[in-house]
Amino acid sequence: DPDGYITDVNERICQMSGYTRTELLGTQFAEYFTEPERAWAGVRETFEKGVITEYMLTLVCRTRRQMQVSFNASVFRDPCGSVRGIFASARDITDRVRLEEQLREQQTYLRGLIESSVDGLITVDPEGYITDVNEQMCRMTGYRREELIGSLFKQYFVEPERAEAAVKTTLAEGVVTNYELRLRTKEGHKTMVSFNASTFYNVDHQLQGIFASARDTEEQVRLQKQL
């Protein structure tokens, strides 16, 4: 109700919370959550806006077990149009939250591996546009990540046609090794870079693009010339 007291529940809420219907009715809604202030804030927001969706709260069950719950709620009115209270549905999303946390941890771990690489790493879609880079690639080119992503891969090389051919060869053959290209940095410097690249696919085995590592071989080329 407008004062935050529970006026009715269904059997499912009783099962989720571990309390009987009689125990729940007439008690404060907010007191069943780890963050009562946030629960109250959700009540106030619903009364102010008329509706809230996917409002996350942590329910403390009778057994003291904590359950992640997502609420969708809206106000309801009497025949005269006066607001009588809030009607809300609650869904147990504990497993979903756990999986999302695992996914975030995995993504953080994988990103850490990518960023720790001493080589520049880059992904390019089948049309030749850059979809991701690591920080080393940014240092090699002199461009920020935001500038590189969404731009054409070939435009950063002295011979764009040869860079485009590298993409096409990788897409056709699945892999290229030690493919040398002369990179033109943002400041205009020219650096010899050796690429190893292969195609990658999604879980449905649909081609997503090319994953490539780039190594600065300018010093190696200079030493070879001296020899």
Secondary structure, 3 states (H helix, E strand, C coil): CCCCECCCCCHHHHHHHCCCHHHHCCCEHHHHECCHHHHHHHHHHHHHHCEEEEEEEEEECCCCCEEEEEEEEEEEECCCCCEEEEEEEEEECHHHHHHHHHHHHHHHHHHHHHHCCCCEEEEECCCCEEEEECHHHHHHHCCCHHHHCCCEHHHHECCHHHHHHHHHHHHHHCEEEEEEEEEECCCCCEEEEEEEEEEEECCCCCEEEEEEEEEECHHHHHHHHHC
